[in-house]
């Protein structure tokens, strides 16, 4: 499996993909090794935190070696399982510090996804404290996610230093032009292809820029 991760990274590197992110959250394979709820192994890949982190770090090293050195490799983590005696924020911070030492370029902090009993307190910005804790411990960029819907909400997360970036998923599916509207609201510019220049609203002259 480690070699399969590396082979995938090499393939996308060859076709020019700008960056890759290793998914170590939401109950997927690497998260299953990290969490004591799912990792019941009794060998060097189970038990202590260092052992449970071992496979994910090996995968990261393999991907980093296979992907072009001038392009970033990031990791997505679940900041907590939302279950007692499971993976938690303290262990996430320790993992983030290890990833930084191994050359990780950024960490995307989500949560949950591993255990059916997870009581997730869903609400706007509910995962931001997890990103804040990681950012306080590492020097590499930290990405906050989860129910980012408002322009001012996203701007405040970055402006207050809780995270370096915010990432959108379902919000962007619902409103693909969310970044354009955010730029218009916050007085920024967006770079667009030349064929879009004619649709720039008259009241927002200067919103669009081209390379």
Residue frames as a rotation matrix with the C-alpha (Angstrom) as fourth column:
UNK 1
0.567 0.824 0.000 0.00
0.824 -0.567 0.000 0.00
0.000 0.000 -1.000 0.00
UNK 2
0.354 -0.527 -0.773 2.85
0.174 -0.775 0.608 2.38
-0.919 -0.349 -0.182 0.77
UNK 3
-0.711 -0.670 0.214 4.32
0.292 -0.004 0.956 1.75
-0.640 0.742 0.199 -2.66
UNK 4
-0.156 0.741 0.653 0.88
0.983 0.052 0.175 2.24
0.096 0.669 -0.737 -4.26
UNK 5
0.717 0.334 -0.612 0.63
0.470 -0.880 0.071 5.70
-0.515 -0.339 -0.788 -2.68
UNK 6
-0.110 -0.870 -0.481 4.07
-0.037 -0.480 0.877 6.54
-0.993 0.114 0.021 -4.05
UNK 7
-0.689 -0.117 0.715 3.22
0.647 0.345 0.680 5.21
-0.326 0.931 -0.162 -7.51
UNK 8
0.382 0.894 0.235 0.08
0.924 -0.362 -0.125 7.37
-0.027 0.265 -0.964 -7.60
UNK 9
0.596 -0.229 -0.770 2.14
0.129 -0.919 0.373 10.43
-0.793 -0.322 -0.518 -6.64
UNK 10
-0.531 -0.846 0.057 4.64
0.142 -0.022 0.990 9.70
-0.836 0.533 0.131 -9.38
UNK 11
-0.355 0.465 0.811 1.87
0.931 0.253 0.262 9.38
-0.084 0.848 -0.523 -11.97
UNK 12
0.722 0.690 -0.055 0.22
0.684 -0.723 -0.099 12.68
-0.108 0.034 -0.994 -11.12
UNK 13
0.240 -0.729 -0.641 3.62
0.040 -0.653 0.757 14.33
-0.970 -0.207 -0.127 -11.01
UNK 14
-0.646 -0.525 0.554 4.31
0.509 0.245 0.825 13.19
-0.570 0.815 0.109 -14.58
UNK 15
-0.111 0.682 0.723 1.07
0.961 -0.111 0.252 14.70
0.252 0.723 -0.644 -15.89
UNK 16
-0.586 -0.328 0.741 1.76
0.336 -0.930 -0.146 18.08
0.737 0.163 0.656 -14.28
UNK 17
0.569 0.781 -0.258 -0.49
0.564 -0.143 0.813 18.18
0.598 -0.608 -0.521 -11.21
UNK 18
0.193 -0.505 0.841 0.61
-0.258 -0.854 -0.452 21.14
0.946 -0.130 -0.296 -9.09
UNK 19
-0.521 -0.298 0.800 0.21
-0.833 -0.027 -0.552 19.62
0.186 -0.954 -0.234 -5.62
UNK 20
-0.174 0.510 -0.843 -1.00
0.081 0.860 0.503 16.50
0.981 0.019 -0.191 -3.83
UNK 21
-0.181 0.182 0.967 -2.70
-0.950 -0.285 -0.124 15.96
0.253 -0.941 0.224 -0.50
UNK 22
-0.761 -0.104 -0.640 -2.49
0.023 0.982 -0.187 12.70
0.648 -0.157 -0.745 1.42
UNK 23
0.152 0.913 0.378 -5.83
-0.622 -0.209 0.754 11.86
0.768 -0.350 0.537 3.05
UNK 24
-0.720 -0.414 -0.557 -5.18
0.200 0.645 -0.738 10.72
0.664 -0.643 -0.382 6.62
UNK 25
-0.795 0.526 0.301 -8.62
-0.571 -0.482 -0.665 11.67
-0.205 -0.700 0.684 7.98
UNK 26
-0.095 0.966 -0.240 -12.26
-0.995 -0.101 -0.014 10.58
-0.038 0.237 0.971 8.05
UNK 27
0.421 0.299 0.856 -11.71
-0.492 0.868 -0.062 6.90
-0.762 -0.396 0.513 8.80
UNK 28
0.807 -0.227 -0.545 -9.69
-0.459 0.340 -0.821 6.18
0.371 0.913 0.170 5.69
UNK 29
0.650 -0.480 -0.589 -6.71
0.395 0.876 -0.277 3.82
0.649 -0.052 0.759 5.86
UNK 30
-0.378 -0.909 0.176 -4.10
0.280 -0.293 -0.914 6.11
0.882 -0.297 0.365 7.39
UNK 31
-0.167 0.421 0.892 -6.55
-0.816 -0.567 0.115 7.42
0.554 -0.708 0.438 9.98
UNK 32
0.821 0.496 -0.283 -7.34
-0.297 0.794 0.530 3.81
0.488 -0.351 0.799 10.93
UNK 33
0.158 -0.848 -0.507 -3.68
0.654 0.474 -0.590 3.35
0.740 -0.238 0.629 11.83
UNK 34
-0.558 -0.437 0.705 -3.53
-0.095 -0.811 -0.578 6.64
0.824 -0.390 0.411 13.74
UNK 35
0.069 0.714 0.697 -6.57
-0.832 -0.345 0.435 6.18
0.551 -0.609 0.570 15.97
UNK 36
-0.873 -0.373 0.314 -6.40
-0.488 0.671 -0.559 3.87
-0.002 -0.641 -0.768 19.00
UNK 37
0.014 0.954 0.299 -10.07
-0.724 0.216 -0.655 3.07
-0.689 -0.207 0.694 18.39
UNK 38
0.855 0.341 -0.391 -9.27
-0.517 0.500 -0.694 1.21
-0.041 0.796 0.604 15.18
UNK 39
0.104 -0.897 -0.429 -5.59
-0.560 0.303 -0.771 0.34
0.822 0.320 -0.470 15.51
UNK 40
0.790 0.210 0.576 -5.53
-0.599 0.465 0.653 -2.74
-0.131 -0.860 0.493 17.72
UNK 41
0.596 -0.637 -0.490 -2.23
-0.069 0.567 -0.821 -4.05
0.800 0.522 0.294 16.37
UNK 42
0.949 -0.307 0.069 0.39
-0.021 0.158 0.987 -5.45
-0.314 -0.939 0.144 18.73
UNK 43
0.326 -0.871 0.368 3.41
0.945 0.298 -0.131 -4.96
0.005 0.390 0.921 16.48
UNK 44
-0.595 -0.690 -0.412 5.49
0.690 -0.701 0.178 -1.87
-0.412 -0.178 0.894 15.67
UNK 45
-0.791 0.385 0.475 2.46
0.140 -0.642 0.754 -0.27
0.595 0.663 0.453 13.96
UNK 46
0.308 0.951 -0.003 0.20
0.177 -0.054 0.983 -0.34
0.935 -0.303 -0.185 17.02
UNK 47
0.206 -0.152 -0.967 0.05
0.963 0.208 0.173 0.62
0.175 -0.966 0.189 20.67
UNK 48
-0.216 -0.374 -0.902 2.02
0.628 -0.760 0.165 3.80
-0.747 -0.531 0.399 21.36
UNK 49
0.699 0.447 -0.558 1.40
-0.038 -0.756 -0.654 7.05
-0.714 0.479 -0.511 19.53
UNK 50
-0.136 -0.839 -0.527 4.79
-0.769 -0.246 0.591 6.77
-0.625 0.485 -0.611 17.84
UNK 51
-0.783 -0.118 0.611 3.89
0.157 0.913 0.377 3.32
-0.602 0.391 -0.696 16.56
UNK 52
0.157 0.945 0.288 0.44
0.677 0.110 -0.728 4.38
-0.719 0.309 -0.622 15.35
UNK 53
0.609 0.001 -0.793 1.96
-0.375 -0.881 -0.289 7.30
-0.699 0.473 -0.536 13.43
UNK 54
-0.266 -0.918 0.294 4.59
-0.121 0.334 0.935 5.08
-0.956 0.213 -0.200 11.81
UNK 55
-0.215 0.193 0.957 2.67
0.835 0.545 0.078 3.93
-0.507 0.816 -0.278 8.72
UNK 56
0.829 0.558 0.043 1.27
0.510 -0.721 -0.469 7.38
-0.231 0.411 -0.882 7.90
UNK 57
0.517 -0.716 -0.469 4.75
-0.463 -0.695 0.550 8.87
-0.720 -0.067 -0.691 8.14
UNK 58
-0.427 -0.645 0.633 6.17
0.205 0.613 0.763 6.10
-0.881 0.455 -0.130 5.95
UNK 59
0.239 0.599 0.764 3.49
0.930 0.086 -0.358 6.84
-0.280 0.796 -0.537 3.36
UNK 60
0.914 0.069 -0.400 4.25
0.020 -0.992 -0.126 10.54
-0.406 0.107 -0.908 3.54
UNK 61
0.041 -0.988 -0.150 7.97
-0.381 -0.154 0.912 9.92
-0.924 0.020 -0.383 3.03
UNK 62
-0.402 -0.157 0.902 7.27
0.603 0.696 0.390 7.65
-0.689 0.701 -0.185 0.06
UNK 63
0.590 0.689 0.421 4.93
0.790 -0.382 -0.480 10.17
-0.170 0.615 -0.770 -1.56
UNK 64
0.770 -0.345 -0.537 7.30
-0.213 -0.932 0.293 13.06
-0.601 -0.112 -0.791 -0.92
UNK 65
-0.274 -0.942 0.191 10.15
-0.139 0.236 0.962 11.14
-0.952 0.237 -0.196 -2.55
UNK 66
-0.350 0.192 0.917 8.02
0.799 0.571 0.186 10.21
-0.488 0.798 -0.354 -5.58
UNK 67
0.720 0.669 0.184 6.47
0.680 -0.625 -0.383 13.64
-0.141 0.401 -0.905 -6.22
UNK 68
0.192 -0.703 0.685 8.56
0.586 -0.478 -0.655 16.43
0.788 0.526 0.320 -7.79
UNK 69
-0.285 -0.442 -0.851 10.55
0.958 -0.106 -0.266 18.21
0.027 -0.891 0.453 -5.09
UNK 70
-0.988 -0.136 0.078 9.49
0.139 -0.990 0.038 21.68
0.072 0.048 0.996 -6.25
UNK 71
-0.271 0.956 0.112 5.78
-0.336 -0.203 0.920 20.93
0.902 0.212 0.376 -5.74
UNK 72
-0.513 0.012 0.858 4.01
-0.849 -0.152 -0.506 20.73
0.125 -0.988 0.088 -2.36
UNK 73
-0.379 0.432 -0.818 2.73
0.242 0.900 0.362 17.67
0.893 -0.061 -0.446 -0.55
UNK 74
-0.464 0.322 0.825 0.17
-0.817 -0.514 -0.259 18.30
0.341 -0.795 0.502 2.19
UNK 75
-0.848 0.208 -0.488 -1.73
0.330 0.927 -0.178 16.02
0.415 -0.312 -0.855 4.57
UNK 76
-0.107 0.878 0.466 -5.36
-0.613 -0.427 0.665 16.08
0.783 -0.214 0.584 5.65
UNK 77
-0.896 -0.226 -0.382 -5.99
0.165 0.630 -0.759 14.94
0.412 -0.743 -0.527 9.22
UNK 78
0.369 0.927 -0.058 -8.92
0.309 -0.064 0.949 14.46
0.876 -0.368 -0.311 11.53
UNK 79
-0.311 -0.534 0.786 -8.17
-0.487 -0.621 -0.614 16.69
0.816 -0.574 -0.066 14.50
UNK 80
-0.652 0.164 0.740 -10.31
-0.662 0.353 -0.661 14.47
-0.370 -0.921 -0.122 16.74
UNK 81
-0.888 0.405 -0.217 -12.48
0.245 0.818 0.521 11.37
0.388 0.409 -0.826 16.53
UNK 82
-0.339 0.759 0.556 -15.07
-0.775 -0.560 0.292 13.08
0.533 -0.332 0.778 18.77
UNK 83
0.684 0.464 -0.563 -15.01
-0.075 0.812 0.579 9.88
0.726 -0.354 0.590 20.83
UNK 84
0.665 -0.427 0.613 -13.49
-0.721 -0.156 0.675 9.37
-0.193 -0.891 -0.411 24.28
UNK 85
0.219 -0.762 0.609 -10.11
-0.178 0.582 0.793 7.59
-0.959 -0.282 -0.008 24.29
UNK 86
0.731 0.017 0.682 -9.91
0.640 0.328 -0.695 8.04
-0.236 0.945 0.229 20.52
UNK 87
-0.331 -0.779 0.532 -7.66
0.901 -0.428 -0.066 10.19
0.279 0.458 0.844 18.36
UNK 88
0.616 0.545 -0.569 -7.68
0.725 -0.675 0.138 13.72
-0.309 -0.498 -0.811 19.80
UNK 89
0.960 -0.173 0.220 -6.28
-0.049 -0.878 -0.477 17.20
0.276 0.447 -0.851 19.33
UNK 90
0.536 -0.806 0.253 -3.15
-0.610 -0.162 0.776 16.55
-0.584 -0.570 -0.578 21.43
UNK 91
0.097 -0.480 0.872 -2.21
0.392 0.824 0.410 13.56
-0.915 0.301 0.268 19.27
UNK 92
0.769 0.235 0.595 -2.99
0.639 -0.242 -0.731 15.59
-0.028 0.942 -0.336 16.13
UNK 93
0.873 -0.488 -0.013 -0.54
-0.486 -0.870 0.085 18.27
-0.053 -0.067 -0.996 17.23
UNK 94
0.166 -0.841 0.516 2.15
-0.352 0.438 0.827 15.64
-0.921 -0.319 -0.224 17.81
UNK 95
0.262 0.006 0.965 1.48
0.744 0.636 -0.206 14.15
-0.615 0.772 0.162 14.37
UNK 96
0.963 0.127 0.239 1.60
0.251 -0.747 -0.615 17.60
0.100 0.652 -0.751 12.78
UNK 97
0.594 -0.805 0.001 4.99
-0.661 -0.487 0.570 18.26
-0.458 -0.340 -0.821 14.37
UNK 98
-0.029 -0.574 0.818 6.28
0.151 0.807 0.571 14.96
-0.988 0.140 0.063 12.99
UNK 99
0.569 0.309 0.762 4.92
0.776 0.108 -0.622 15.77
-0.274 0.945 -0.178 9.53
UNK 100
0.959 -0.265 -0.099 6.65
-0.279 -0.943 -0.180 19.14
-0.046 0.200 -0.979 9.63
UNK 101
0.218 -0.935 0.280 9.92
-0.560 0.115 0.820 17.43
-0.799 -0.336 -0.499 10.52
UNK 102
-0.072 -0.187 0.980 9.46
0.511 0.837 0.197 15.08
-0.857 0.515 0.035 7.55
UNK 103
-0.912 -0.403 -0.071 9.02
0.174 -0.539 0.824 17.98
-0.371 0.740 0.562 5.10
UNK 104
-0.098 0.951 0.293 5.25
0.980 0.143 -0.136 18.35
-0.171 0.274 -0.947 4.88
UNK 105
-0.793 -0.245 0.558 4.23
0.455 -0.847 0.274 21.58
0.405 0.471 0.783 3.18
UNK 106
-0.552 0.673 0.492 0.79
-0.726 -0.678 0.113 22.14
0.410 -0.295 0.863 4.78
UNK 107
-0.936 0.316 -0.152 -1.76
0.350 0.809 -0.472 20.47
-0.026 -0.496 -0.868 7.04
UNK 108
-0.461 0.877 0.135 -5.50
-0.458 -0.365 0.810 20.47
0.760 0.311 0.570 6.42
UNK 109
-0.996 0.008 0.093 -7.40
-0.083 0.373 -0.924 19.98
-0.042 -0.928 -0.371 9.70
UNK 110
-0.169 0.969 -0.178 -10.81
-0.494 0.073 0.866 18.32
0.853 0.235 0.467 9.54
UNK 111
-0.642 -0.067 0.764 -12.33
-0.743 0.299 -0.598 15.91
-0.188 -0.952 -0.242 12.08
UNK 112
0.096 0.797 0.596 -14.35
-0.645 0.506 -0.573 12.76
-0.758 -0.329 0.563 12.71
UNK 113
0.267 0.197 -0.943 -15.35
-0.945 0.243 -0.217 10.08
0.186 0.950 0.251 10.27
UNK 114
-0.659 -0.655 -0.370 -13.99
-0.572 0.756 -0.319 7.03
0.488 0.001 -0.873 12.05
UNK 115
-0.962 0.214 -0.168 -16.56
0.270 0.686 -0.676 5.94
-0.029 -0.696 -0.718 14.66
UNK 116
-0.353 0.915 0.197 -20.33
0.511 0.012 0.860 5.64
0.784 0.404 -0.471 14.53
UNK 117
0.302 0.487 -0.820 -20.66
0.951 -0.094 0.295 7.06
0.067 -0.869 -0.491 18.06
UNK 118
-0.720 -0.688 0.088 -19.05
0.683 -0.726 -0.084 10.40
0.121 0.000 0.993 17.19
UNK 119
0.366 0.846 -0.389 -21.15
0.866 -0.462 -0.190 13.27
-0.340 -0.267 -0.902 18.67
UNK 120
-0.549 -0.674 0.493 -19.97
0.820 -0.548 0.165 15.97
0.159 0.495 0.854 16.26
UNK 121
-0.017 0.527 -0.849 -20.97
0.594 -0.678 -0.433 19.50
-0.805 -0.512 -0.301 17.39
UNK 122
-0.366 -0.160 0.917 -21.71
0.926 -0.159 0.342 20.71
0.091 0.974 0.207 13.87
UNK 123
0.708 0.530 -0.467 -21.94
0.529 -0.836 -0.145 24.47
-0.467 -0.144 -0.873 13.46
UNK 124
0.865 -0.379 0.329 -20.18
0.055 -0.579 -0.813 27.33
0.499 0.722 -0.480 11.68
UNK 125
0.193 -0.912 0.361 -16.46
-0.672 -0.391 -0.629 27.14
0.715 -0.121 -0.688 12.38
UNK 126
0.884 0.267 0.383 -16.76
-0.467 0.491 0.736 24.11
0.009 -0.829 0.559 14.64
UNK 127
0.762 -0.647 -0.010 -13.41
0.644 0.760 -0.089 22.71
0.066 0.061 0.996 13.48
UNK 128
0.588 -0.541 0.602 -11.49
-0.086 -0.781 -0.618 25.98
0.805 0.312 -0.506 13.64
UNK 129
0.685 -0.377 0.623 -10.21
-0.716 -0.195 0.670 25.40
-0.131 -0.906 -0.403 17.22
UNK 130
0.739 -0.434 0.515 -8.53
0.352 0.901 0.255 22.23
-0.575 -0.007 0.818 15.99
UNK 131
0.561 -0.532 0.635 -6.75
0.642 -0.204 -0.739 24.14
0.523 0.822 0.227 13.23
UNK 132
0.693 -0.264 0.671 -5.81
-0.450 -0.886 0.115 26.85
0.563 -0.381 -0.733 15.74
UNK 133
0.781 -0.392 0.486 -4.15
-0.329 0.404 0.854 24.30
-0.531 -0.827 0.187 18.03
UNK 134
0.575 -0.582 0.575 -2.13
0.767 0.627 -0.134 22.85
-0.283 0.518 0.807 15.16
UNK 135
0.602 -0.324 0.730 -1.12
0.350 -0.715 -0.606 26.29
0.718 0.620 -0.317 13.89
UNK 136
0.825 -0.272 0.496 0.19
-0.551 -0.581 0.599 27.21
0.125 -0.767 -0.629 17.34
UNK 137
0.632 -0.542 0.554 2.54
-0.098 0.654 0.750 24.23
-0.769 -0.528 0.361 17.20
UNK 138
0.159 -0.552 0.819 3.94
0.856 0.490 0.164 24.28
-0.492 0.675 0.551 13.65
UNK 139
-0.372 -0.404 -0.836 5.52
-0.051 -0.890 0.453 26.74
-0.927 0.211 0.310 11.23
UNK 140
-0.954 0.029 0.300 4.00
0.298 0.226 0.927 25.32
-0.041 0.974 -0.225 8.03
UNK 141
-0.663 0.747 0.052 0.66
-0.678 -0.629 0.382 26.56
0.318 0.218 0.923 6.66
UNK 142
-0.847 0.509 0.150 -2.50
0.301 0.693 -0.655 25.20
-0.437 -0.510 -0.741 8.31
UNK 143
-0.771 0.636 -0.012 -5.82
-0.247 -0.283 0.927 24.95
0.586 0.718 0.376 6.48
UNK 144
-0.739 0.629 0.239 -9.18
-0.219 0.111 -0.969 25.24
-0.637 -0.769 0.055 8.29
UNK 145
-0.827 0.501 -0.256 -12.28
-0.128 0.275 0.953 23.55
0.548 0.820 -0.164 6.87
UNK 146
-0.660 0.633 -0.404 -15.90
0.743 0.631 -0.224 22.80
0.113 -0.448 -0.887 7.68
UNK 147
0.335 0.934 -0.127 -19.06
0.937 -0.344 -0.059 24.88
-0.098 -0.099 -0.990 7.16
UNK 148
-0.631 -0.502 -0.591 -17.21
0.329 -0.864 0.382 27.85
-0.702 0.046 0.711 5.70
UNK 149
0.027 0.759 0.650 -20.05
0.989 0.073 -0.127 29.74
-0.143 0.647 -0.749 4.05
UNK 150
0.896 0.381 -0.228 -19.67
0.373 -0.925 -0.077 33.45
-0.240 -0.016 -0.971 4.75
UNK 151
0.487 -0.735 0.472 -17.06
0.355 -0.327 -0.876 35.72
0.798 0.594 0.101 3.21
UNK 152
0.311 -0.338 0.888 -16.43
-0.710 -0.704 -0.019 37.59
0.632 -0.624 -0.459 6.46
UNK 153
0.891 0.041 0.452 -16.31
-0.356 0.682 0.639 34.29
-0.282 -0.730 0.622 8.37
UNK 154
0.742 -0.643 0.191 -13.53
0.657 0.640 -0.398 32.95
0.133 0.420 0.897 6.14
UNK 155
0.290 -0.634 0.717 -11.66
0.078 -0.731 -0.678 36.25
0.954 0.253 -0.162 6.23
UNK 156
0.585 -0.012 0.811 -11.83
-0.747 -0.396 0.534 36.41
0.315 -0.918 -0.241 10.03
UNK 157
0.959 -0.239 0.154 -10.35
0.154 0.891 0.427 32.91
-0.240 -0.386 0.891 10.41
UNK 158
0.358 -0.864 0.354 -7.30
0.815 0.104 -0.569 33.98
0.455 0.492 0.742 8.43
UNK 159
0.242 -0.245 0.939 -7.10
-0.068 -0.969 -0.236 37.54
0.968 -0.007 -0.252 9.77
UNK 160
0.734 0.092 0.673 -7.13
-0.655 -0.162 0.738 36.44
0.177 -0.982 -0.059 13.42
UNK 161
-0.259 -0.963 -0.079 -4.43
-0.924 0.271 -0.268 33.86
0.279 0.003 -0.960 12.80
UNK 162
0.317 0.432 0.844 -6.53
-0.669 0.733 -0.124 30.78
-0.672 -0.526 0.522 13.51
UNK 163
0.403 -0.233 0.885 -5.38
0.587 0.808 -0.055 29.33
-0.702 0.542 0.462 10.18
UNK 164
-0.581 -0.696 -0.422 -3.39
0.037 -0.541 0.840 30.37
-0.813 0.472 0.340 7.13
UNK 165
-0.849 0.380 -0.368 -6.03
-0.431 -0.092 0.898 29.35
0.308 0.920 0.242 4.60
UNK 166
-0.167 0.825 0.540 -9.60
-0.486 0.407 -0.773 28.11
-0.858 -0.392 0.333 4.45
UNK 167
-0.988 -0.112 -0.109 -10.75
-0.152 0.528 0.836 25.37
-0.036 0.842 -0.538 2.07
UNK 168
-0.179 0.981 -0.069 -14.24
-0.826 -0.188 -0.531 25.07
-0.534 -0.038 0.845 0.61
UNK 169
-0.963 -0.025 0.270 -16.00
0.109 0.876 0.469 21.96
-0.248 0.481 -0.841 -0.66
UNK 170
-0.292 0.933 0.209 -19.80
0.938 0.322 -0.127 21.85
-0.185 0.159 -0.970 -0.46
UNK 171
0.177 0.312 -0.933 -19.96
0.231 -0.935 -0.269 25.64
-0.957 -0.168 -0.238 -0.33
UNK 172
-0.562 -0.486 -0.670 -18.21
-0.519 -0.423 0.742 25.81
-0.644 0.765 -0.015 -3.70
UNK 173
-0.871 0.345 0.350 -20.45
0.484 0.724 0.492 23.09
-0.084 0.598 -0.797 -5.13
UNK 174
0.095 0.958 -0.269 -23.49
0.860 -0.215 -0.463 25.16
-0.501 -0.187 -0.845 -4.16
UNK 175
0.925 0.152 -0.349 -21.98
0.009 -0.925 -0.379 28.42
-0.380 0.347 -0.857 -5.42
UNK 176
0.478 -0.783 0.397 -19.09
0.875 0.462 -0.143 27.85
-0.071 0.417 0.906 -7.84
UNK 177
0.145 -0.408 0.901 -18.49
0.419 -0.800 -0.430 31.62
0.896 0.440 0.055 -8.07
UNK 178
0.825 0.173 -0.539 -18.08
0.563 -0.157 0.812 31.98
0.055 -0.972 -0.227 -4.30
UNK 179
-0.104 -0.933 -0.344 -14.48
0.891 -0.241 0.385 33.26
-0.442 -0.266 0.856 -4.65
UNK 180
-0.513 -0.026 0.858 -15.61
0.612 -0.712 0.344 35.96
0.602 0.702 0.381 -7.10
UNK 181
0.497 0.803 0.329 -18.30
0.264 -0.501 0.824 37.18
0.827 -0.322 -0.461 -4.72
UNK 182
0.626 -0.363 -0.691 -15.88
0.748 0.027 0.663 37.04
-0.222 -0.931 0.288 -1.79
UNK 183
-0.482 -0.856 0.186 -13.37
0.870 -0.444 0.213 39.17
-0.100 0.265 0.959 -3.70
UNK 184
-0.247 0.478 0.843 -16.09
0.397 -0.744 0.538 41.67
0.884 0.467 -0.006 -4.59
UNK 185
0.772 0.612 -0.173 -17.24
0.365 -0.203 0.909 41.92
0.521 -0.764 -0.380 -0.97
UNK 186
0.636 -0.584 -0.504 -13.75
0.620 -0.001 0.785 42.19
-0.459 -0.812 0.361 0.51
UNK 187
0.838 -0.244 -0.489 -12.30
-0.376 -0.907 -0.191 44.56
-0.396 0.344 -0.851 -2.10
UNK 188
-0.155 -0.902 0.402 -9.92
-0.123 0.421 0.898 42.10
-0.980 0.090 -0.177 -3.73
UNK 189
0.033 0.100 -0.994 -9.35
-0.990 -0.134 -0.046 40.94
-0.138 0.986 0.094 -7.30
UNK 190
0.376 0.035 0.926 -9.73
-0.033 0.999 -0.025 37.60
-0.926 -0.021 0.376 -9.03
UNK 191
-0.608 -0.616 -0.501 -7.72
-0.589 -0.073 0.804 36.41
-0.532 0.784 -0.319 -12.01
UNK 192
0.378 0.826 0.419 -9.94
-0.114 0.490 -0.864 35.23
-0.919 0.279 0.279 -14.84
UNK 193
-0.371 -0.374 0.850 -9.58
0.773 0.383 0.506 33.93
-0.515 0.845 0.146 -18.36
UNK 194
-0.963 -0.110 -0.248 -9.93
-0.013 -0.896 0.444 36.70
-0.271 0.431 0.861 -20.98
UNK 195
-0.660 0.748 0.072 -13.34
0.260 0.137 0.956 35.46
0.705 0.650 -0.284 -22.17
UNK 196
-0.012 0.674 -0.738 -14.81
0.989 0.116 0.091 36.35
0.147 -0.729 -0.668 -18.76
UNK 197
-0.839 -0.437 -0.325 -13.78
0.505 -0.847 -0.167 40.01
-0.203 -0.305 0.931 -18.83
UNK 198
-0.762 0.559 0.327 -16.97
-0.102 -0.602 0.792 41.12
0.640 0.570 0.515 -20.57
UNK 199
0.172 0.887 -0.429 -19.15
0.461 0.312 0.831 39.84
0.870 -0.341 -0.355 -17.72
UNK 200
-0.710 -0.447 -0.544 -17.52
0.689 -0.285 -0.666 42.01
0.143 -0.848 0.511 -15.06
UNK 201
0.344 0.920 -0.189 -20.34
0.939 -0.341 0.048 44.02
-0.020 -0.194 -0.981 -13.43
UNK 202
0.202 -0.238 0.950 -20.20
0.389 -0.871 -0.300 47.76
0.899 0.430 -0.083 -14.09
UNK 203
0.821 0.186 0.541 -20.46
-0.362 -0.563 0.743 48.49
0.442 -0.805 -0.395 -10.37
UNK 204
0.792 -0.549 0.269 -17.39
0.039 0.485 0.874 46.31
-0.610 -0.681 0.405 -9.74
UNK 205
0.870 -0.493 -0.014 -14.93
-0.092 -0.134 -0.987 47.62
0.484 0.860 -0.162 -12.29
UNK 206
0.011 -0.955 0.296 -11.44
-0.854 -0.163 -0.494 46.38
0.520 -0.247 -0.817 -11.45
UNK 207
0.533 0.246 0.809 -12.66
-0.700 0.665 0.259 43.13
-0.475 -0.705 0.527 -9.87
UNK 208
0.920 -0.140 0.366 -11.26
0.288 0.875 -0.389 41.02
-0.266 0.464 0.845 -12.69
UNK 209
0.260 -0.894 -0.364 -7.58
-0.784 -0.416 0.462 40.74
-0.564 0.165 -0.809 -13.53
UNK 210
0.998 -0.029 -0.048 -5.80
-0.007 0.786 -0.618 38.68
0.055 0.618 0.784 -16.16
UNK 211
0.406 -0.911 0.070 -2.26
0.445 0.264 0.856 37.37
-0.798 -0.317 0.512 -16.28
